[in-house]
């Protein structure tokens, strides 16, 4: 349960580096390195020829939950019924049963009136 709370409240970023339309690199918690094909800006401003950069960086931010319900004052009746039935069935999983359970102990077989193999005339040879 603590792991679920930790993951739901944690925020992180995913950095994606695209070369054209193909995804080249993904990274968590730090910037993607790239493919090495990024275009540098010219050192002099006198050059009027510019090429479009084929690489693109994208950053996805996954935000965690900020507000947690720490008190259980507002639990509905249906939630209480679910919790009690869940706890009851979970505890009953670990009950120790007797090793020699005989459900047929009190069973008495019926009386045989006639021999079935003679009645059907089937004999094993």
Buried (B, 14 or more C-beta within 10 A) or exposed (E): EEEEEEEEEEEEBBBBBBBEEEEBBEEEEEEBEBBEEEEEEEEEEEEEEEEEEEBEEEEEEEEEEEEEEEEEEEEEEEEEEEEEEEEEEEEEEEEEEEEEEEEEEEEEEEEEEEEEEEEEEEEEE
